[in-house]
Amino acid sequence: MIRAGLGAVLLRAAGLLAVPAAVAQEAAKQSPGKQSPAKQSIDPAFLKIQSERTAAMHTGDIEVYARYTTDNFWVVMPDGSVQTKKDRIAAMAAAKNAPASSSELSGAPPREEKVNAYGSTVVVSWIDAIRGKDARFSETWVKDGGTWKVAAAHVSMIQSKP
């Protein structure tokens, strides 16, 4: 079950799970032809779908989110809880009515993005901040019925070194 305040923060944090594609597309607009070598070898259809899913998460478009998320999807949240596709959709519906706070997420482009393709699987990871603290995000995308979909994700808070 999702707690109201933290649930909204985590939903927005998980919304970042697809932000790197949007960031990459914006960077490509600003400097055409200067895509990273990793991005150059990634299926353009994957990047398009990843971007569409990102937009759906930010606008609360549950239909598009569901289309690009496997039915048996799960995500490990920063608090160690596990949420399913059904849980995420419920959180998206609840968050549509909750006011967004600009201070919850950094707003800065994600850092240390890594994208690796393995045939019909793509693994993406990056660092971004939640409430001013760094978190590491990862997603595993698979081809399901010929369409790229997120199968699993993980968000971990990065512990500061003593």
N, C-alpha and C positions, 0 to 999 in steps of 0.2 A: 504494500500500500504506500502511496506517495504522500508525504507531508506537504501541506500547502506551500509554505515559503521555500523550503529546500527543494521541493519537487519542481517548482517553477525555475529555480536556479539550475538544477540539474538538467531539466528539459532544454533550457537555453544552452547549457554547456554541451549537451549531446547534439544540439543543433549545429555546433561547430564541427561535428564529426564529418561533415562534408564541405566545410568552408574552404579547404585548400584548393579545390577545383575552381571555386569562384574567384579566389585570390589569383590563381594562375591565369584565369581568363582575363581578369582585369589587368594584370601585368602584361599579358600578350597584347592587349589593346594599346597600352602605353608604349610598348617597345616591340613592335611586330618582328617576328623572325628570331627573337632571342629567348626561345623556350629552353628550359634546362634539358640536358641529354636524357634524363629519366622520363620527362614528360613527352619527349619526342617519340619514345618507343611505346607509349601507352595508347591503346585503342581509343580513337577520337570519340567513338560511341560511348565508351565508359566515362570520359570526361564530361560529355554532354549530360548523361544520365545523373552523374554525381552532382553536377550543377543544378539540375532540375530538382533533385531530392533536397539539396540544400535550401533552395528557394521555397520548397514545400514546407520544410520544417520551420522556416522563418515566418511564413505567411499562415501557417496552420492548415495547409491544404492536405488533409488526411488522405484523400483519394490518391494523390501523386505519391505521398510518403509510402502508403501501403503498396503501391504498384512496384516500387523499387526497394522493397524490404521483403526478405524471405518470410514465409509463414512461420518458420521455426526460429526466427531471429531472436537473439538475446544480447544484452549489453550489461557489462559489469560496471556499475557506477562507482564514483570515488569513495563512497562509504562502504563499498563491498557488496551492496545489494545487487541482485540480478533482476533485470526487467525484460519482459518479452515484448513482442510486437504489439500485443493487445494492451499491455501496460503503457507503452509509449504513446499509442493512439489515444488512450484515456487521458494521459498527461497533456498531450497536445490540445485536446478538446477543452480541458480545464484551463490551460494556459491562455487560450484565446480570450478568456474573460479577465485574466489577471494583468495588471499593469506591468509593463516591462521597465526594468531599471537599467539605465545605461552603465551603471557602475559594476554590474555583476560580471560582465565579460570585458576583456581588455580593449576590444575594438581595434587592436593592432593586428597586422598580418601574422598568421601563425609562423612559427620558427621551426627550423630543422625538419622540414617536410621531407619524407622519404616515400617513394612510390615504387613498388616492385611488382612486376607482372610475371605470373607463372602459368602460361597457357590461359585457361578459363578462370583463373583466380588472380585478384589484385589485392595487395596488402598496402595500406596507406597508414603512415604515422606522422605525428607532428606535435609540437608544443605550443600551447596557448595558455592564457591566464583565466582563472575563475576567481572573482572577488580579489584580484590582485596577487593571487598565488599561482605559480606555474603548475600546469597539469600536462600530462602526456596522454595523447589520444591515439587510438589505433582502430582501424576498421579492416574487416576481411570482406571483400566483394567476390561474388561468384556469378557465373553465367547460369541462370535458372530458367529453363524453357526458352533459351535464346536471348534472354534479357539480363543485363547486369543488375544485381541486387545485393544489398548489404546482408550478410549472413550473421555476422558477429561484430561486436565493438567492445572497447574497453577504455575507461577513463581512470587514470591514476593521478593523484596529487603527488608532485615531486617534493620530497622531503629535503629541507635545507640541511647542508652538511654542518656538523658541530664545529 
